[in-house]
């Protein structure tokens, strides 16, 4: 079985030519696709996207990764931990949802990653019982 080659990229200029041929009454867009070296299935797909979405150009690739936790949520988490450093992740999540209901839903693992990214250090304070003074002189 022969290995499949890379997909051929269709430029925006060729996409526009193909769509213009589709809209024109005198030209067959599949003949234009043959002339441009575009497969019929790809040409139908390009025209279908144009009819469905009205989009002529390719969608851009990549871009920023959307983050669910914004500065307001980080500040709220920081405040909760400043008030009570013994809160669990589940309690932090419950309190965050109660105080900021319009913010997106986040999981406890997202809160854990956010706290790791904030570089917090918490020390557990223990009450040490006083020992009576020994009088062993």
Wavefront OBJ file of the C-alpha trace (Angstrom):
o trace
v 0.000 0.000 0.000
v 1.435 3.346 -1.013
v 1.924 5.994 1.631
v -0.425 8.926 1.394
v 1.288 12.198 0.644
v 0.763 15.513 2.345
v -2.373 17.468 1.671
v -2.018 20.196 -0.911
v -2.800 23.594 0.528
v -5.399 25.591 -1.371
v -4.591 29.295 -1.421
v -7.181 31.942 -0.654
v -6.865 33.220 -4.240
v -7.820 29.793 -5.624
v -10.674 29.543 -3.135
v -12.014 32.901 -4.311
v -11.717 31.832 -7.978
v -13.612 28.633 -7.220
v -16.408 30.443 -5.368
v -16.639 33.111 -8.084
v -17.035 30.329 -10.654
v -19.740 28.740 -8.497
v -21.655 32.028 -8.303
v -21.292 32.752 -12.032
v -23.939 31.197 -14.247
v -21.668 30.658 -17.250
v -18.836 28.721 -15.529
v -18.838 25.256 -14.001
v -16.935 25.371 -10.733
v -15.805 21.730 -11.037
v -14.113 22.532 -14.369
v -12.387 25.465 -12.677
v -11.328 23.083 -9.900
v -9.805 20.738 -12.516
v -7.962 23.678 -14.068
v -6.619 24.751 -10.665
v -5.668 21.187 -9.730
v -8.173 20.939 -6.876
v -9.913 17.624 -6.237
v -13.682 17.593 -6.733
v -14.365 16.606 -3.115
v -12.231 19.512 -1.887
v -14.004 21.903 -4.269
v -17.399 20.733 -3.011
v -16.201 21.172 0.565
v -14.997 24.727 -0.112
v -18.303 25.646 -1.766
v -20.234 23.970 1.063
v -18.410 26.032 3.679
v -19.137 29.151 1.636
v -22.848 28.332 1.421
v -23.134 27.337 5.075
v -20.941 29.975 6.751
v -20.391 32.591 4.055
v -16.644 32.191 4.573
v -14.300 32.363 1.591
v -10.931 32.086 3.339
v -9.351 29.424 5.504
v -9.641 29.672 9.253
v -6.433 30.770 10.961
v -4.502 28.030 12.723
v -3.219 28.260 16.264
v -3.851 31.245 18.449
v -3.986 31.875 22.162
v -5.242 29.221 24.522
v -8.232 30.514 26.413
v -7.800 30.409 30.154
v -10.742 29.810 32.430
v -9.173 31.336 35.535
v -8.883 35.106 35.300
v -7.394 37.662 37.694
v -10.640 38.095 39.658
v -10.758 34.390 40.397
v -7.068 34.316 41.374
v -7.575 37.260 43.723
v -10.593 35.550 45.280
v -8.623 32.326 45.815
v -5.775 34.312 47.348
v -8.208 36.030 49.709
v -9.820 32.746 50.753
v -6.438 31.253 51.568
v -5.334 34.366 53.433
v -8.455 34.129 55.594
v -8.280 30.380 56.182
v -5.252 28.445 54.896
v -6.790 25.112 55.954
v -9.505 25.140 53.244
v -9.585 22.106 50.978
v -9.753 22.372 47.189
v -13.396 21.329 47.244
v -14.222 24.031 49.810
v -12.323 26.604 47.741
v -14.312 25.591 44.663
v -17.633 25.804 46.523
v -16.800 29.218 47.932
v -15.586 30.448 44.546
v -18.832 29.374 42.843
v -20.904 31.024 45.564
v -19.036 34.339 45.374
v -18.526 34.470 41.584
v -21.515 32.719 39.961
v -21.065 34.417 36.579
v -17.572 32.968 36.087
v -17.102 29.682 34.190
v -17.242 26.302 35.922
v -13.809 25.053 36.971
v -12.757 21.779 38.537
v -10.730 21.184 41.670
v -7.763 20.113 39.545
v -7.905 23.492 37.757
v -7.864 25.211 41.140
v -4.883 23.066 42.161
v -2.963 24.042 38.998
v -3.845 27.696 39.554
v -2.574 27.583 43.121
v 0.612 25.863 41.948
v 1.081 28.652 39.424
v 0.611 31.295 42.113
v 3.633 29.932 44.031
v 1.914 29.906 47.396
v 3.611 28.491 50.441
v 1.424 27.493 53.316
v 2.672 26.412 56.691
v 0.495 24.302 58.903
v 0.380 25.872 62.336
v 0.032 23.338 65.124
v -0.937 24.004 68.682
v 1.712 22.486 70.888
v 0.424 21.805 74.387
v 2.421 23.344 77.146
v 4.369 20.900 79.204
v 4.603 21.468 82.876
v 7.989 22.660 83.969
v 10.010 19.824 85.274
v 11.759 20.465 88.549
v 14.462 17.915 88.083
v 17.437 19.898 89.356
l 1 2 3 4 5 6 7 8 9 10 11 12 13 14 15 16 17 18 19 20 21 22 23 24 25 26 27 28 29 30 31 32 33 34 35 36 37 38 39 40 41 42 43 44 45 46 47 48 49 50 51 52 53 54 55 56 57 58 59 60 61 62 63 64 65 66 67 68 69 70 71 72 73 74 75 76 77 78 79 80 81 82 83 84 85 86 87 88 89 90 91 92 93 94 95 96 97 98 99 100 101 102 103 104 105 106 107 108 109 110 111 112 113 114 115 116 117 118 119 120 121 122 123 124 125 126 127 128 129 130 131 132 133 134 135 136 137
